[in-house]
Structure formats: C-alpha cells, structure tokens
Amino acid sequence: MALKPPGNASTIALLLSGFWTIMMLLSLIAGHLILAIVLFLHFDQALGMEVLVEKTGLSSLLLWILVAFSILLDGWIFLSGRKNNQDVRRR
C-alpha cells in the first residue's frame, strides 16, 4: 500500500525539481550564448574570449566551464531522448 495517494507529490520535491530545471535551462542558454559570441568575435574581429572577460569581469576559466557544461547537457539531453525512443520501440 502506498504511503501517499498517487498525484500528491511533496512540495519540497516539486521545488527542488523546479529549481534544477531552471538552473539547467539558464546554464544551457548562457553556455550557448557565450559560445556563439566567442565564435562570432573570433571569426569577425579575431578577438574571442578576451572581449567577454573584459566586458563581464568574469574569469575565462568560468566562461569556458559554462560552455563545456552546456555542451555536456546537450549530450545528456540527446542520449536520454535516444534512450526513451528505444524504450518506446521495445514496448
């Protein structure tokens, strides 16, 4: 017998899930935006990351970590979607 009736999720679990989703979305947006700006500046003005470091005041390492994290999340989203499709086909 279930401890809670179906559909009654914990408020804390709901808040943590929402917080995690918002943080993932923001990191995806920020990482891709940084990557797009760096690529544009690199090919257009031959500058790259130096402009972003100067304008934002953030370290270059932090900006590259955001880019790497967003690419990692892209891979995770792709692989989990692929796994879900395979699970649907098996049924």
Disulfide bonds with the S-S distance in Angstrom:
none
